Amino acid sequence: MAKLQFIIISFAFLLISNLAPAQELKVEGYFMQDSAKLGERVAYVLKASYSQQTNLIFPDSTFDFGSMAFLEKKTYISHTKNNVTVDSAVYFVSNFSLDPIRKFSLPVFEVLKYDSVAHYPEEAGLALKLMIAPLPEQLAFQDNNVYQPIATDFNYPVLFLILAIVLALAIVSLLFLRKPIRRQWIIWMEKRKYKRFLKRWENAEKSFASHSDMSHADELLSLWKTYMEHLKNKPFREWTTVEISDFLENKEIIKDFREIEMIIYAGKGGQNIEEACKNLKGICTQTYQQKIVERDERK
C-alpha cells in the first residue's frame, strides 16, 4: 500500500513539474491610451512572464501588423526573480482602420526544439477619435453681406512668358556679342594676372635686395620667365639666356641676366643689379601692353 502511494505521488509530482513551465507563461498586451485619431502615433505595450527555461521571441518590424502601421519598437532589459523572467516591449503604431473600435493583439513566440508556438494576449481595443463633429439635424445660417477679399492665384503663364523673352534676348546677345564679350573677358583676366605679377615681383625684388643670395636670385628669374612664358606662349623656362635674347631680339637682356646670375653661379653680385631688375620688369610690362593692344584691336 505504501509503495502504491509513493508511485502515485511521484507520478503526480512529475506531471506537475512538466506542466509548470506552460502554466507559468503569461502574456499581456494593452494600448497606452483609449482612443486615437486616424494615423496618430500610439504606444502598445506587450509583456510576458515565463519560466527561465522557456525561450521567447517578441515580434519585430517584419511581423504583419495588419491595418496598423509599424513605426518603432523599444525593448527593455529582462528581469528575473524566483526563476520567473519578465520581458516587455513597447510598439509604436498608427491606426488606419475606419472601424469605430479597432481590436489589436500581438503574440509572443515560444521557440521549441523543432517548432514554435504563438501566445496571444487578450485583444486590446482602440477607439477611433473623429475630427469632424456630427452635423445638427437643422442647419442655422447666418446672414453676412460684408465683402470678403479672395486671394488671387499667381499668374504663372505671364511669368513663363517673361522668362522666355529674357532667355531669348540672352541667346541673341550671346550670338552677336560673343566675340566682343570673350575679348573683353580675356583682357580683364590679363590685367588681373599682370597686377598679381607686379605684386609678386615687388616682393621678390625687395627680398632679393635685402638678401642677395642664390635662392632669392633664382626666385626672381623664375618669376620673370614664368610670366613671359604666359605672355608669349613660349618655353622661356627651358631656354638659355642667349635663346631668350634671340627670340626677343634684345641683346641687352643678356647683360641684365648676367648681373643676377653672377649670384647663382659665382656667389657674388654685379654692380648694376637694381638696374637689371628694372629692365627685366620693363620688358614684362612692355610685352603685356603689346598683348593687350593686339587683343583689343582684333575684331
N, C-alpha and C positions, 0 to 999 in steps of 0.2 A: 504493500500500500504506500509506504514511504517512498519507494522507488518510482511508483507511478506519479506521485505528486511532484517529485523532483523533475521528471521528464516533462510534465505539463508546464511547470514554472519556467523551465529552461526554454521550452518552445515559445511560450508567451513573451519572454524577455527578448528572444531572438527576433520574433515578429515585430515587437515594438521598436527594437533598435534599427530594423530595416525600414520601417515606416517613418522613423523620426525625421530624417532629412526632408522627406516630401512634406511632412506636416509642418516643418519649421519655415518653409518657403512662403513668404507673404509679399504681395505686390500691391502698391497703392499709387494711384495717379489722379491728379486734380489740376484745375486751372487756378491761377493766382487771382483771377477776377471773374465775376459772374457774367458780364456782358462785354461786348466789344463791337466797334464799328467794322464795316466791311474793309478788309485789308489791314486792320490795325495789328500792331505787334503785341502778341500775348505770350505770357510765360506759362508753360505746362510742366509741372513737377512730377517726376517719376521716381518712386522709392522702392527698394526691395530689401527685405531682411531674410537671411538664409544661413544655413549651417556653413561652417568654414570649409567643409569638404566639397561643397557644391560649386560648380564653375558657371557663372552667369555672364552674359554679354548684353549690354544695352544697345538699342538701335543707334545708328549713326546717320549721316546725310544721305546714304544710299538707300535707306528704307523708304518705302512708298507711303507718304503721308496723306494720300487721297486728295480731297479738296483743300486740305491745309497745305500752305506753302512753308517749307522749312527755311528758317532764317539763320539760326545759330544754336549751338549746343554748349552748355557749360557743365563740367563734371566736377565732383568733389572727392576728397580723399576718403577711402573706405574706413569704417570704424568697426572694430571687432571687440565684443565683450561677452564673456561666458560662452565662447565658441559660436557666437551668433554675429554675423557680419551684416552691416547696414551700408548699402550703397545708394547714392542718389544722383540725379542729373536734372538739369533744367533745360527744356527745349523751348526756344522762342519761335513761334509760328504765326502765320496770318491766316485768317479765315476768309475764304472767298465763296462760301456757300450762302445761298439766299434763304436757307431754311431758318425759321424763327429760332429754333434751338438746335445747335449743332452738337451731336454726340461724338465723343472722341475718346480713343483709348490706345495707348502704346504698350506693346508687350516687352517683356524681358525674355531672353532665350537661355534655357538651361542646356549646356553642352554635355552630351553623354558620350559614350565611347564610340558609337557608330552613328549617332543621330543627334538631334536637338529637339527640345520641347519648348513651345512658346507659352508663356504665362501672362495672361491679360488681367489687368485690374478692372474694377467696375468702371463703366463708361462715365466720363465727366461731361457735364452739359455746359455749353457756352451760348448765351442768348445773343441774338443779333440786335445791335443798337441802331435804330433808324435815325437818319439825319433830318428827314423831312417830316414835319408834324402832319397828322391827318387833316384833310380839309373839312371844314364845317359843312353841315347839311345845307345851310343857306349862306351864300356869299354876300358880304356887305361891301359895296363900292363907295369910294369917297370921291366927290367932285373936286377937280383941280384944273383950273384954267390958266395956271401960270406957265409961261413959256419955259420949256426945258431944252437947254442947248444940247445938241447932238454932235459928238466929236466926228469930224470928217476923216475919211481914210487918206493916207498919204498917196499922192499921185505918182505911182511908180512908172507909168508909161512916159511921163514928161521927164523924169529923172533919167531913164534909159535913153531917151532921145538926146538929152543934153550930153550925156556921156559919149554917145555915138558921134555927135558933132565934134566934141573935144578930141576924141580919138582920131577922127578923120583929119582934122586940122593938124594934129601932131604928126600923122603919117605924111601929109602933103609937105609940111615944113621940113620933115626929115629928108624927103626925096629931093627937094630943091635946095636945101641949105646944108646938106650932109657934108659936102666938101669944106665950105667955109667954117662950119662948126668944128669939124675934125682938125682943120688947120689952126684955128684959134686954141683948141684944146692942147694940141702939141706944143704951140708956142708958150702957153701958160705953164705946161709941165716943164719945158726947158728953162723958163725963168725960175721956177722953184728949185730945180737942180742946180742952177748957177748960183743962187743965193746960198744953198747948202754947201756948195763947193767953196765959196768965198769965206764962209764962216769956218769951215774945217781948215782951209788954207791959212787963215789968220792965226788960228790956234796952233797949227803945226809950225808956222813961221816963228811965233813967239817962243814956243818950246825949243825950237832949234837955235834961236838967238841966245837963250839963256843956258842951254846945254848943247854945245856944238859937238855932239858925239855921233857915232856911226848909226845908232838906231834912229835918232831924230832926223838925220840926213836922209836915210833910206825911206823913212815915212814920208818926207816931203816930196822926194822924187816919185815915189809910188803913187801918191795922191795926184800929182800932176799928170803922170802917164795914164792913170785910170780915167781921169776926166777927159783928157784929149782922146783917148780911145773911144769914149762915148760920143764925143762931138764929131769925130772923123770916121768912126766905124772902121778903124784900122788897128792892127795889133801893136800898139805903142809899147806895151809891157814886154813884148818879145823882141823888139827891135833894139839895135845898138844905137849909141848916140849919133854915129855917122849916118845910119839909115834914117833916123828921125830928122836929121838936118837936111838930108837929100829930099825927103818927102815934103818937108815944109819949105824947102828952098831958102833956108836961113842958116848961113854958116856961122853966124854969131852965137847961135844957141849952143854950139859945141863948147865955146868958152864958158858960158853960164853953167853948163853941166859939169865941166871940169872943176869949177870953183867949189861945187858941193861934193862931187865925187872924190876930191882930194881927202876929205874927212873919212870917207868909206874905205878907200883903198890905201891911203898913206897915213891916216890918223892925224892929219893936220889940215887946218882950214886955209882957204885962199884969202886974198886981201879984199876982194870985192864980192863977198858973199851976199851982202844986203842988196847990191845992185843986181846980182844974178837972180835972186828971188823975185825982185821987182820985174825983171824982164820975162821970167817964166810965167808969172801971173798975168802980165800984159798979153802974152801970146794966147793964153786961155781966154781972156776977155775978148780979144780981137776975133778969135775963132768962133766964140759964142755969138757975138754980134753978127758976124757974117752968116752964120747958120740961121739966125732969127730973120735977117733980112731976106735971105733966099727963100725961107719957108713962107714969109709974108707976101713975097712977090709972085708965088705960084698961084695960078688961077684954076 
